[in-house]
């Protein structure tokens, strides 16, 4: 029965940690984002450090480059998104008119049937939305407060996350060494092998997704043009 007490203790500790994480999830988001950013940028910092640059200077350069890149991307993409959305709203009546013309074309009876069925379903959906519009107003008013908190969370994410990433990236090697010393020597090689396997898997996933996003970013503007 003596082994039950440690199990109960660690279960209680795990439950307390989970409760703290759930209660403070909005506060912990910038710190988690900073940890993820530091983890992703550590290979680049290590490579720059091997070239002869100081770790502190390499960390400053990397974090500054990432912040500037994200800011530039947001400045460049937000006007495009707003312009495309405005174009869609402006062109929506033309799309509806074109659908009516296709539905009235006697040479395509099958297409007319499909469009009429879809139009009837859309009209029923619009009727349901209109019946719920009155209840939405109160929901929108209540969401103003949560939207304000969301704006504060976004601002804190943009300010706190780079700071956390800077400190974690600067001390990454020391933290890994400290965690490695916590592992019992008998299981240390096994834990290292599992950690390397997890790191290789995550690295492959990130590289694959980054390459896919880069290919899409290069090909979609040409198609649209």
C-alpha positions in Angstrom: 0.0 0.0 0.0 3.0 2.3 0.3 3.2 2.8 -3.4 -0.3 4.3 -3.5 0.7 7.6 -1.8 3.1 8.7 -4.5 0.6 7.9 -7.2 -2.1 9.9 -5.4 0.3 12.7 -4.9 1.4 13.0 -8.5 -2.2 12.6 -9.7 -3.2 15.5 -7.5 -0.3 17.6 -8.8 -1.2 16.8 -12.4 -4.9 17.8 -11.7 -3.8 21.0 -10.1 -1.5 21.8 -13.1 -4.3 21.1 -15.5 -6.7 23.3 -13.5 -4.2 26.2 -13.5 -3.7 25.8 -17.3 -7.5 25.8 -17.9 -8.1 28.8 -15.7 -5.1 30.8 -17.1 -5.3 29.6 -20.7 -5.7 33.2 -22.1 -2.8 34.4 -20.0 -0.6 31.4 -20.9 -1.1 31.7 -24.7 1.7 34.3 -25.3 4.1 32.1 -23.3 3.2 29.0 -25.2 3.6 30.8 -28.5 7.0 32.1 -27.3 8.0 28.6 -26.4 7.0 27.3 -29.8 8.7 30.1 -31.6 11.9 29.6 -29.6 11.8 25.8 -30.4 11.4 26.5 -34.2 14.2 29.1 -34.3 16.7 27.3 -32.2 18.3 25.4 -35.1 18.8 28.7 -37.0 20.4 30.3 -33.9 22.7 27.3 -33.4 23.8 27.5 -37.1 24.5 31.2 -36.8 26.4 30.6 -33.6 28.6 28.0 -35.3 29.5 30.6 -37.8 31.1 32.7 -35.1 28.4 35.0 -33.9 27.6 35.5 -30.3 24.5 33.7 -29.0 23.0 37.0 -27.7 23.6 38.8 -30.9 22.2 35.9 -33.0 19.1 35.8 -30.9 18.5 39.5 -31.2 19.0 39.4 -35.0 16.6 36.4 -35.4 13.8 37.8 -33.2 14.1 41.2 -34.9 13.9 39.6 -38.3 10.9 37.4 -37.4 9.0 40.4 -35.9 9.8 42.6 -38.9 8.8 39.8 -41.3 5.4 39.1 -39.6 4.7 42.9 -39.5 5.5 43.3 -43.2 3.3 40.3 -44.1 0.4 41.6 -42.1 0.8 45.1 -43.7 0.9 43.6 -47.2 -1.8 40.9 -46.9 -4.5 42.8 -44.9 -5.2 45.3 -47.8 -5.4 42.5 -50.3 -7.9 40.6 -48.1 -10.0 43.7 -47.6 -9.9 44.5 -51.3 -10.9 40.9 -52.4 -13.7 40.9 -49.9 -15.0 44.2 -51.1 -14.8 42.9 -54.7 -16.8 39.8 -53.8 -19.5 41.9 -52.1 -19.7 44.2 -55.1 -19.8 41.4 -57.6 -22.2 39.2 -55.7 -25.3 40.6 -57.5 -23.6 39.9 -60.9 -23.1 36.3 -59.8 -26.8 36.0 -58.8 -27.8 37.5 -62.2 -25.6 35.0 -64.0 -27.2 32.1 -62.1 -30.7 33.3 -63.1 -29.6 33.5 -66.7 -28.2 30.0 -66.6 -31.4 28.8 -64.9 -33.5 30.4 -67.7 -31.4 28.8 -70.5 -33.7 26.3 -72.3 -30.7 24.4 -73.7 -29.6 23.3 -70.2 -32.7 21.9 -68.5 -30.7 19.8 -66.0 -28.7 22.8 -65.0 -31.9 24.8 -64.5 -33.3 22.1 -62.2 -30.1 22.1 -60.1 -30.1 25.9 -59.8 -33.8 26.1 -58.9 -33.3 23.5 -56.2 -30.3 25.3 -54.8 -32.2 28.6 -55.0 -35.1 27.2 -53.1 -32.8 25.9 -50.4 -31.1 29.3 -50.2 -34.4 31.0 -49.8 -35.4 28.7 -46.9 -32.0 29.3 -45.3 -32.5 33.1 -45.6 -35.9 32.8 -44.0 -34.4 31.0 -41.1 -31.7 33.5 -40.8 -34.2 36.4 -40.8 -36.2 34.7 -38.0 -33.1 34.5 -35.9 -31.9 38.0 -36.6 -33.7 39.6 -33.6 -32.0 37.2 -31.2 -28.6 37.8 -32.8 -28.6 41.5 -31.8 -28.2 40.7 -28.1 -25.6 38.2 -28.8 -23.6 40.7 -30.8 -23.8 43.2 -27.9 -22.6 40.6 -25.5 -19.7 39.7 -27.8 -18.4 43.3 -27.8 -16.8 42.7 -24.4 -15.3 39.4 -25.4 -14.1 41.0 -28.6 -12.4 43.7 -26.6 -10.7 41.0 -24.5 -9.7 39.3 -27.8 -8.1 42.5 -29.0 -6.1 42.7 -25.7 -5.1 39.1 -26.1 -3.8 39.7 -29.6 -1.8 42.8 -28.5 -0.4 40.8 -25.6 0.5 38.0 -28.0 2.3 40.3 -30.3 4.3 41.9 -27.4 4.8 39.2 -24.8 5.5 36.3 -27.2 8.6 37.8 -28.9 10.0 38.7 -25.4 9.4 35.2 -24.1 10.9 33.7 -27.3 14.0 35.9 -27.0 14.8 34.7 -23.4 14.0 31.1 -24.2 16.0 31.1 -27.4 19.0 32.7 -25.6 18.9 30.1 -22.8 17.7 27.1 -24.9 20.9 25.1 -24.6 21.1 25.6 -20.8 17.5 24.6 -20.4 17.9 21.4 -22.5 21.0 20.5 -20.4 19.1 21.1 -17.2 16.2 18.9 -18.3 18.7 16.2 -19.5 20.2 16.2 -16.0 16.7 15.6 -14.5 16.4 12.3 -16.3 17.8 9.3 -14.4 21.1 8.1 -16.0 19.7 4.6 -16.7 16.9 6.0 -18.9 18.8 9.0 -20.3 19.8 7.5 -23.7 16.3 6.2 -24.3 14.8 9.6 -23.5 17.3 11.3 -25.8 16.5 8.9 -28.6 12.8 9.5 -28.2 13.3 13.2 -28.1 15.4 13.1 -31.3 12.7 11.1 -33.0 10.0 13.6 -32.0 12.2 16.5 -33.0 12.9 14.9 -36.5 9.1 14.2 -37.0 8.1 17.8 -36.0 10.9 19.2 -38.2 9.8 17.2 -41.2 6.2 18.3 -40.7 7.2 22.0 -40.4 9.5 21.8 -43.5 6.8 20.1 -45.5 4.1 22.5 -44.6 6.4 25.5 -45.2 7.3 24.2 -48.6 3.7 23.6 -49.5 2.7 27.1 -48.4 5.6 28.6 -50.4 4.5 26.7 -53.5 0.9 27.8 -53.1 2.0 31.4 -52.6 4.0 31.3 -55.8 1.4 29.6 -58.0 -1.9 31.1 -56.9 -1.1 34.7 -57.9 -0.2 33.5 -61.4 -3.4 31.6 -61.7 -5.4 34.6 -60.5 -3.5 36.9 -62.9 
